[in-house]
Amino acid sequence: MKPNLGKALKLYLFLALTLLYAEDFTFTAEINNDTPYLKAPVLLSVDINQTNPDVVLFFQFDIPPSKAYRLKQIHALHDDTMYHTHHHYLYRVYPLKTGSVTIDFKLVKRVTNASKVEYSASGDRDDFKKLETKDTPINIKPVILQVKPLPAGTTLVGDFTITHHFSNTAAQRYEPIPFQVVITGKGYPPVIKDLLPKIKGVTFFSQKPDIQKTVSKEGIIYKVVYDFSLSAKQNFTFPEIRLNAFDPQKEKSYTLHIPAQDFNITAVDPADLLDSRDEPKAFTTDLSWATAFLGYLVVFAAGYFSAMTVKWKKKDLEAEEDPIKEKIRRCQDEKALLQLLMATDSKRFVSVIEALEKGLYKKGKMNLKTLKAQALEKV
């Protein structure tokens, strides 16, 4: 699709939605590329702005999941100031199939008024008063992408580099040899299911890849670390690995590779397995090599579970922040915080709501910073 035609379509979409909801609010959805390559990231920006100052509006917005794309929310801003509600969302969309991909929207408009908000806020834990609203599902025109296929044989999509490291290239029979591969760059997460080739007579041990993400102005920088260990009975050659990659921004294919490597495996000398004395009894073989091998396996397993523990903790830390947290932090006064908590989930925040009500309506003591912290703990 030509650039000018694409801009014209996006402008048409913007105008059509603006006219459709002009009586109460406007809804706009903009994308930076409507003809992306498969798995190439697309930025989707959504804005909902109240235009009718005579009613109190709340919105429930969502993008349904789909097998046709992978969705990642990277920013959200909710400003529910009475009569001037504004919501902003920013997503990164990765199309997972070629051809036409439809991104649908779910939006519910909730209409109420100041007196109903105040009445709802006047309840307490024993006398809960639900906020009365008139809810209307809004039919919104979806965004449609025309997704282009990748060059044949493409494994990675984005701008990536690869490094590797063998701990050594010589070992005794069945001695584990640690091996690490690191893929770094921007694009679709570079997680490869079967990275290593099958080699006859070689046994591989592997961990799940450690996926690290760094958010920058240019996008998300991925660093995926693959840890392996291999062992063999005799000499072998580790073959070259070639990964076909495609950079959608440059529309250029390139190759990442790990060169071939020879390994020298030394057999255990039988003399080393025999004691100078005829003890223990004849025909008993010294299996120290097997004990050593099992020791390596134990160490490897311990490292594996340690890495998994760190990874789980890291995932918890990197979990996306609930948008309600940002809304709570942006509240400038106690009344705004009370309205927000009542409209969001009055049962979850009942203790904070009760404290706010006592402060606002019964002249009790309260600290906005402390109440915000208590609300954040309940998210």
Number of C-alpha atoms within 10 A of each C-alpha: 8 7 10 8 10 15 15 11 11 19 12 12 17 16 13 14 17 16 12 14 16 14 11 17 21 20 21 18 19 17 19 14 19 21 19 20 28 22 25 24 25 20 17 20 17 16 16 19 20 24 18 16 13 12 16 23 27 26 21 13 15 12 12 10 11 14 8 15 17 15 19 15 15 15 14 19 17 20 18 23 15 20 17 18 20 21 19 15 19 19 19 20 19 21 28 17 17 17 16 14 19 15 20 16 16 14 17 16 18 16 16 17 16 14 10 16 21 15 13 20 25 17 16 17 12 6 9 14 17 17 18 15 17 10 15 12 12 12 12 15 13 14 17 15 20 19 21 17 13 21 15 7 10 14 16 24 23 23 20 22 15 16 13 15 12 13 11 12 12 14 19 18 19 21 22 24 21 19 18 15 18 17 19 19 18 21 23 20 21 22 19 13 8 7 12 15 11 12 13 8 11 16 14 17 16 16 17 15 21 17 17 17 15 10 10 8 5 7 13 18 19 21 23 21 21 20 19 20 19 15 20 23 16 16 18 16 12 17 15 12 14 13 16 16 22 24 19 19 12 9 11 12 17 13 16 16 14 16 11 10 12 12 16 16 19 16 13 11 8 9 8 9 12 14 10 6 7 8 9 11 8 7 6 9 11 14 10 11 15 13 11 14 17 14 12 16 16 12 11 19 14 12 13 15 12 12 16 16 12 12 17 12 12 14 13 10 10 11 9 12 14 11 15 18 18 15 17 21 14 16 19 10 10 20 16 15 24 25 22 23 21 21 19 15 11 24 13 14 19 18 17 20 27 18 18 24 21 15 16 16 10 10 10 11 10 15 11 15 12 11 19 18 14 14 22 16 10 11 12
